[in-house]
């Protein structure tokens, strides 16, 4: 196509080229009225597959893989826990008498409160998770340690404990 002339007419150009192997294969198989499976077999033959490869039964569907890495699997409980640390640290710092953070400022004192809670509650979370894991194994539960530690119920318990700790100051 070209730009229209001022009088409103335009030119059309048609370019012809010989069909490639794929187009010829489609034309040849279409003329025989092949079924979808027959067309798929012809396509596999043309791509170089052997008869044994074509006639092999399809492989069973693969189970869906879990997200790779612990972070992808357990990021929600971890973020809930870290968020509760921040909220509890800010809450604890806001409830503390001003004399405690007078020299350093509120932000530094709140950060200290967050770090203290992290040091106190992260090992507690792991210990409780380990105890639950030890109880779950004899009961026939086939769970991994991270699955138990980052379980929703245990995460909720830890978040509540951390938030309740924010009602006091250390």
C-alpha positions as CSV (number, residue, x, y, z in Angstrom):
1,X,0.0,0.0,0.0
2,X,1.1,3.5,-0.6
3,X,0.0,6.9,0.6
4,X,-3.2,8.1,-1.1
5,X,-2.7,10.7,-3.9
6,X,-4.2,14.1,-3.7
7,X,-6.9,12.9,-6.1
8,X,-8.0,10.1,-3.6
9,X,-6.5,7.1,-5.5
10,X,-3.8,4.9,-4.1
11,X,-1.6,2.1,-5.4
12,X,-1.6,-1.5,-4.2
13,X,1.4,-3.7,-4.5
14,X,1.2,-7.4,-4.1
15,X,4.4,-9.4,-3.4
16,X,4.5,-13.1,-4.1
17,X,7.0,-15.5,-2.8
18,X,7.3,-19.2,-2.9
19,X,5.7,-21.0,0.1
20,X,8.0,-22.3,2.7
21,X,8.0,-25.9,3.9
22,X,5.5,-25.3,6.7
23,X,3.0,-23.8,4.3
24,X,3.4,-26.6,1.8
25,X,3.0,-29.2,4.6
26,X,-0.2,-27.5,5.7
27,X,-1.5,-27.4,2.1
28,X,-0.6,-31.0,1.4
29,X,-2.1,-32.4,4.6
30,X,-5.2,-30.2,4.2
31,X,-6.0,-31.8,0.8
32,X,-6.1,-35.3,2.4
33,X,-8.7,-34.4,5.1
34,X,-6.5,-35.7,8.0
35,X,-7.7,-35.7,11.6
36,X,-6.1,-33.5,14.2
37,X,-4.0,-36.5,15.5
38,X,-2.9,-37.5,12.0
39,X,-1.8,-33.9,11.3
40,X,0.1,-33.9,14.6
41,X,1.8,-37.2,13.6
42,X,2.8,-35.7,10.2
43,X,4.1,-32.6,11.9
44,X,6.3,-34.8,14.3
45,X,7.6,-36.8,11.3
46,X,8.5,-33.7,9.5
47,X,10.3,-32.4,12.6
48,X,12.5,-35.5,12.6
49,X,10.9,-37.6,15.4
50,X,11.3,-41.4,15.2
51,X,8.4,-43.8,15.0
52,X,9.2,-45.0,18.6
53,X,9.1,-41.4,19.9
54,X,5.8,-40.7,18.1
55,X,4.1,-43.9,19.3
56,X,5.3,-43.7,22.9
57,X,2.5,-43.1,25.3
58,X,2.3,-39.6,26.6
59,X,4.1,-39.0,29.8
60,X,1.8,-38.7,32.9
61,X,1.1,-35.1,34.0
62,X,3.7,-33.8,36.3
63,X,2.5,-32.7,39.8
64,X,2.5,-29.0,40.3
65,X,5.8,-28.0,41.9
66,X,5.8,-26.0,45.1
67,X,7.3,-22.6,44.8
68,X,11.1,-22.9,44.7
69,X,12.8,-21.8,47.9
70,X,11.6,-21.2,51.5
71,X,10.9,-17.5,50.9
72,X,8.3,-18.2,48.3
73,X,6.6,-20.8,50.4
74,X,6.7,-19.0,53.8
75,X,6.9,-15.3,53.0
76,X,3.4,-14.5,54.3
77,X,4.0,-15.8,57.9
78,X,7.4,-14.2,58.0
79,X,6.1,-10.8,56.9
80,X,3.3,-11.0,59.4
81,X,5.8,-11.7,62.1
82,X,8.1,-8.9,61.0
83,X,5.2,-6.5,60.8
84,X,4.1,-7.4,64.3
85,X,7.6,-6.7,65.5
86,X,7.5,-3.2,64.0
87,X,4.0,-2.4,65.4
88,X,4.9,-3.8,68.8
89,X,8.2,-1.8,68.9
90,X,6.4,1.4,67.9
91,X,3.7,0.7,70.4
92,X,6.1,-0.1,73.2
93,X,8.2,3.0,72.5
94,X,5.1,5.2,72.5
95,X,4.1,3.9,75.9
96,X,7.5,4.3,77.4
97,X,8.2,7.3,79.6
98,X,10.0,10.0,77.7
99,X,13.0,9.9,80.0
100,X,14.0,6.5,78.5
101,X,14.6,7.9,75.0
102,X,15.1,11.6,75.8
103,X,18.8,11.7,74.7
104,X,18.5,9.4,71.6
105,X,15.2,10.3,70.2
106,X,12.0,8.3,69.6
107,X,13.1,6.7,66.4
108,X,16.2,5.2,67.8
109,X,14.4,4.0,70.9
110,X,11.6,2.4,68.7
111,X,14.2,0.7,66.6
112,X,15.8,-0.7,69.7
113,X,12.4,-2.0,70.8
114,X,12.0,-3.8,67.5
115,X,15.4,-5.4,67.6
116,X,14.9,-6.5,71.3
117,X,11.6,-8.1,70.3
118,X,13.2,-9.8,67.3
119,X,16.0,-11.2,69.5
120,X,13.4,-12.5,72.1
121,X,10.6,-13.8,69.9
122,X,12.4,-15.3,66.8
123,X,14.0,-18.0,68.9
124,X,10.8,-18.5,70.8
125,X,9.0,-19.1,67.5
126,X,11.6,-21.6,66.4
127,X,11.5,-23.4,69.8
128,X,7.7,-23.6,69.7
129,X,7.7,-24.8,66.1
130,X,10.3,-27.4,67.0
131,X,8.1,-28.7,69.9
132,X,5.1,-28.9,67.7
133,X,7.2,-30.7,65.1
134,X,8.3,-33.2,67.7
135,X,4.7,-33.8,68.7
136,X,3.4,-34.0,65.1
137,X,5.9,-36.7,64.0
138,X,4.8,-39.5,66.4
139,X,1.2,-38.7,65.5
140,X,1.9,-39.7,61.9
141,X,1.9,-36.2,60.4
142,X,4.4,-36.1,57.5
143,X,5.4,-32.4,57.7
144,X,8.7,-30.7,57.4
145,X,10.1,-28.5,60.1
146,X,9.5,-25.3,58.1
147,X,5.9,-26.3,57.4
148,X,5.3,-26.6,61.2
149,X,7.3,-23.5,62.2
150,X,5.5,-21.3,59.6
151,X,2.1,-22.9,60.2
152,X,-0.8,-20.4,60.2
153,X,-1.9,-21.2,63.8
154,X,1.6,-20.9,65.2
155,X,2.2,-17.7,63.3
156,X,-1.0,-16.2,64.7
157,X,0.1,-17.2,68.3
158,X,3.5,-15.6,67.8
159,X,2.0,-12.4,66.3
160,X,-0.5,-12.1,69.2
161,X,2.4,-12.6,71.7
162,X,4.5,-10.0,70.0
163,X,1.7,-7.5,69.8
164,X,0.8,-8.0,73.4
165,X,4.4,-7.3,74.3
166,X,4.0,-3.9,72.6
167,X,1.6,-3.0,75.4
168,X,4.6,-2.8,77.7
169,X,8.1,-1.4,77.3
170,X,11.4,-3.2,77.9
